[in-house]
Amino acid sequence: MSNKGKLFLIDGSAYIFRAYYGIRPLSTSTGVPTNAVVGFARMIARLIKEQAPEHIAIIFDTKEPNFRHELFSDYKANRDAPPEDLIPQFALIRQLVEAMDILDLSMPGYEADDIIGTLARKAASENMEAVIVSSDKDLMQLINDSVTMYDPMRDRVFDRDAVIE
């Protein structure tokens, strides 16, 4: 199918939380927490080593409200705030992504899922394969002949048949 390669679209926010909860608390000599940064770096390095993506981008949720907040003022109102020791790591992770020369396509006012969906559809329309890197089952609705989903935690690729199963 693909004659322009594969585009890997990483759900950056999901990666951050997986990294944070997957590594015991770590910090610098000055007390800055770093466990999410270390875990995130390991996860990205593993993805690049094992999947060798031709094209790669990462998308994070941003703190700004999006159109869903305008439609429903209590949108995600029940979601807990991130852990206090994770908050300073967000900026460090963004610096890491920049240092690794990975394109960050996050946009204020849009959720990562919306951007991932748009880019996956756009890639498919341009004869590219898109690989969504996430374990978010909501994103499975995007899977088709040109779009798959890779769950790095379970090392499993979901194509159309896997979703139906």
Helices and strands as residue ranges (DSSP letters): E 6-11, H 12-22, H 35-51, E 55-59, H 67-71, H 87-99, E 103-104, H 112-125, E 129-133, G 137-142, E 147-151, E 156-158, H 160-164
